Amino acid sequence: MKISKILSYVVLAVGAIGAVLLFLMNGNFTTLMDNYGITEAKDLVKDTSSSAFAEATSLVSPMYNLTLVIFVIIVIATLIAVFSALAKNPAGLKKAGIGIVAFLVVIAIGYVMAEGVETPMKDGEVLSASGSKLVGTGIYAFYFLAAIAVGMMALSGVKKLIGK
């Protein structure tokens, strides 16, 4: 049996399990809301010490656990596929290494450019200087990568115009 056929059956089984859990969860939420006289689901979680919260949590837990299992399986399958492809193609390993180093250089440039200043937030908490610097790093890295992408698209368009 081919791996694609096996994966199709696995996806079908996981989808069916998810659909059954969703159906059961939704039906039980309606019953739970009726039992406690609640009209909106968000009211179930307002008081974390209540029995309604405990019951709502027990209804959501199977769906949450299924999501975690699927996520772990996807991450493992992705890592296996990537490393097996790199093992089969050593030239690809060199290109991947260059890409990773280039990305780390962009992150380093963003980190150097970012400023770390304690910042008060709306909820009264204070964002630390290191947290502020990391946020700034992400913003600068995003801007830098976006500028590179736009520049490459523009360069590609100019090359196509000149080539014709």
N, C-alpha and C positions, 0 to 999 in steps of 0.2 A: 504494500500500500504506500502511495506517495505521501511525502510529508505535508503537501498542500491539502490533501484529502483529510489527513488526520487533524490538521489545524482547523479545517472547516468544521469538522465534527466537534472539536473542542470549543470553538467560538459559538457554535449552535447550542451546545450544552450550557455554557456559561451564560449566554443570552437567555435561555429558557429559565435557568435558575434565577437570574436577575429579574425577569418578568414575574415569576411566581412570588419572589420576595417583595417586589414592588406592589403587586396586587394585595398580598396579605398585609403589608405594612399600611397601605392606604385604607383598607377596610377596617383594620384595627384602630387606626387613628380616628376614623369617624366614630366608631363605638366609644373609644376613650373620651373624645370630646363631648359626646352625648352624655356619658356617665358623669362627667364633671361640670356639665352645663357651660362649656366653653364654645364660643363661636369661631374663634380664629386659632390656628395651630400654634402661632407664636406665643399665645397665652399659656401654653402647656409648660414652657420653659422659663417663665418669669421668676418663679420661686423654686430654686434648685433643691430646697429641702422638702418639697411636697412629694406626695406619693404619685401625683400626676406626672411630675418630672421623671421619677424613677421608671414609671411604666412607659413613658414616651421614649426614654433612653433604651429600654429593653426592646422596643419595637424597631428602633433605628440600628441597633448594634449588628444584626445579621447583614444588613445591606452595607454597613460600614466595613465589616470584616471581609465581605466579598470584594469590595472595592480595593482593600489593602492587598488581598491575595492576587487579584488581577494585576495591580500595579507592580507587585514584586515579580510576578511571572513575566510581565512585559519588560521590565528592567533587565532581568536575567537573560531573556531571549535576545534582547538588543545587544547586550554585552557579548554574548556568545557569537552572535552574527558578526559583530564588528571585529572581534579578535580573530575569529576564524578567517574572515576576509583579509585581514592584515597579515595573518600567518601565511596565507596562500600567495600574497602579493607583496614581497619585500619593498618594492618601489612605492607602493601605496603607504607603507609604514613610514618611509622618509617624508612623503607629502603630508601625512597626518601629523608627524612630528613638527614639520615646518608650520602647519596651521595652528597647532596648539601653542607653539612658542610665539607666533605672531599675535594670537589672542591674548596671551599672558603679557606681552609687551604693551598692548592697548590698555589692558587693565592696570598695568604699572604706571603708564602715562596718566591715566585717569586718577590714580591714587595720589600721584605727585601733584597734580593740578588741583585736587579737591582740598577744601578747607574744613577743618574740624572745629565747629563752634557749638557750644551747648545751646540747645534751642528749646524753649518752652512749647509744649503741645497743647491742643485744645482741651484735653481731658485733665490738665493740671500736671501731668508728668513732665519730666525734662529729658529730652534726647541728649545722650552723652556726646562729648566731642568726638570720640571714636566712632560712635554710631552715625553721627553727622558726616564724618569723613567717608565712611563706607557708602552712605547714600549718595554723596557727591561723586564718589568713584564710579558708581553705577550709572549715574546721569552722564558724566563726562564720557565714559566708555560707550554708552548708547549713542551720544551725539557723534563721537568719532567714527563708530562703525556705520551709522546712518550716512554720514558725509562720504565715507569710502564707498558705500553701496550706490549712492546717487551719482558720485563721480564716475564709478565704473559703468553705470548705465548710460551716462552722458557720453563717455568715451566710446562705448560700443556703438551708440547711435551715430556719432561723428564718423567712426570708421566705416560704418555701413554706407553713409552718405558719400564719403570720399571714394569708396571702393566701387561704386556704381558708375 
